[in-house]
Amino acid sequence: KESMRLALQYQVNPHFLFNVLNWIQLEMEMGTDKLILSEAITLLGKLLRYNLNGQALSTLAEEKQQAAMYVRLMNMRKKDMIALWIDTETLPEELRVIRFLFQPICENAIQHGGTRGQQLHIWIRGYRENGSVFFEIANDGMRIPERRLQELNAIGESPRKEGVGLANVYARLKLLYGEAAGLEVASSKERTCVKIHFPIEYGSERRFEHETADRG
């Protein structure tokens, strides 16, 4: 299980990596400001370093920072056409979550939901319910066709038809939490949403109760 988890966690979308490197090279040839290129290289390095960390879990604060860095890098390529909002105020920043949780889903939203010339909005919302933590990652991009939506919600039954990012997140959730974790996708004209849930880690549960008591 540990070997499978590490193999999944170390997966990097080659298209993402090649596209960013090609964009940096093109911008360099066009004479783009070196400070902008330096920031892009720094962001890419941080994203890859975070993903290659061998630990299964991270903190919510780190995952939020990772998602923000990824969207920042994508905005540098797409001329600030992506807006990101994160609402996890009811959850502690030290909450333990699986590493590399938000970025693959944000990447799917940008790759498949974005429309040329229109701004894409992404929302990440987190909350606690009955001993589990729930995250909803939504976007207002293009609707997923019904047949494709059925394939995505059949994760675990037909792995060859699944989205790579979603399949990766789902597989790691199941390795760590078994049947206590889940992932589902819903899509309409207004919004596409990926909903994830898994048990709160013991240390996170204790921290959550402590912070809730402090708030009164």
GIPECOR-V768416 format. One record per residue. SS is DSSP state (hx for helix, st for strand, lp for the rest). OMEGA is omega in radians with two decimals (NA if undefined). Layout:
SS_OMEGA + SS_OMEGA
//
This chain:
lp_-3.13 + hx_3.11 + hx_3.11 + hx_-3.13 + hx_-3.14 + hx_3.12 + hx_3.12 + hx_-3.08 + hx_-3.11 + lp_3.09 + lp_3.06 + lp_3.11 + lp_-3.08 + hx_3.13 + hx_3.10 + hx_-3.10 + hx_-3.12 + hx_-3.12 + hx_3.14 + hx_-3.14 + hx_3.11 + hx_3.11 + hx_3.12 + hx_3.13 + hx_-3.14 + hx_3.14 + hx_3.11 + hx_3.13 + hx_-3.14 + lp_3.10 + lp_3.11 + lp_-3.13 + lp_-3.11 + hx_3.13 + hx_3.11 + hx_3.13 + hx_3.11 + hx_3.11 + hx_-3.13 + hx_3.13 + hx_3.12 + hx_3.13 + hx_3.13 + hx_3.11 + hx_3.13 + hx_3.13 + hx_-3.13 + hx_3.14 + hx_3.14 + hx_-3.11 + hx_-3.07 + lp_3.04 + lp_-3.03 + lp_-3.10 + lp_-3.11 + lp_-3.04 + st_3.05 + st_3.06 + st_3.09 + hx_3.14 + hx_-3.14 + hx_3.12 + hx_3.09 + hx_3.11 + hx_3.13 + hx_3.14 + hx_-3.14 + hx_3.11 + hx_3.14 + hx_-3.14 + hx_3.08 + hx_3.13 + hx_3.12 + hx_3.12 + hx_3.08 + hx_3.11 + hx_-2.99 + hx_3.01 + lp_3.04 + lp_3.13 + lp_-3.12 + st_3.08 + st_-3.10 + st_3.02 + st_3.12 + st_-3.14 + st_3.11 + lp_-3.03 + lp_-3.11 + lp_-3.14 + lp_3.11 + lp_3.14 + lp_-3.13 + lp_3.10 + lp_-3.14 + st_3.12 + st_3.14 + st_3.13 + lp_3.09 + lp_-3.10 + lp_-3.02 + lp_-2.99 + hx_-3.12 + hx_-3.12 + hx_3.02 + hx_3.13 + hx_3.08 + hx_-3.12 + hx_-3.11 + hx_-3.07 + hx_-3.02 + hx_-3.08 + hx_-3.07 + lp_3.08 + lp_-3.10 + lp_3.09 + lp_3.13 + lp_3.13 + lp_3.10 + st_3.13 + st_3.12 + st_3.11 + st_3.02 + st_-3.13 + st_3.13 + st_3.11 + st_-3.10 + st_-3.14 + st_3.05 + lp_3.07 + lp_3.10 + st_3.05 + st_-3.14 + st_3.02 + st_3.05 + st_3.11 + st_-3.01 + st_3.05 + st_-3.12 + lp_3.13 + lp_-3.08 + lp_3.12 + lp_3.08 + lp_3.10 + lp_-3.03 + hx_-3.13 + hx_3.12 + hx_3.12 + hx_3.10 + hx_3.11 + hx_-3.13 + hx_3.14 + lp_3.05 + lp_-3.12 + lp_-3.12 + lp_-3.14 + lp_-3.13 + lp_-3.02 + hx_-3.10 + hx_-3.10 + hx_-3.07 + lp_2.98 + lp_-3.06 + hx_-3.12 + hx_3.14 + hx_3.14 + hx_3.13 + hx_3.13 + hx_-3.12 + hx_-3.10 + hx_3.14 + hx_3.06 + hx_-3.11 + hx_3.11 + hx_-3.08 + hx_-2.98 + hx_-3.14 + hx_-3.07 + hx_3.13 + hx_-3.14 + lp_3.13 + st_3.11 + st_3.09 + st_-3.08 + st_3.05 + st_-3.10 + st_3.08 + lp_3.12 + lp_-3.07 + lp_-2.97 + lp_2.96 + st_-3.05 + st_2.99 + st_-3.10 + st_-3.08 + st_3.03 + st_3.09 + st_-3.10 + st_3.04 + lp_3.10 + lp_-3.06 + hx_-3.13 + hx_3.13 + hx_3.13 + hx_3.13 + hx_3.11 + hx_-3.13 + hx_-3.13 + hx_3.14 + hx_-3.11 + hx_3.12 + hx_3.12 + hx_3.12 + hx_-3.13 + hx_-3.14 + lp_NA
//
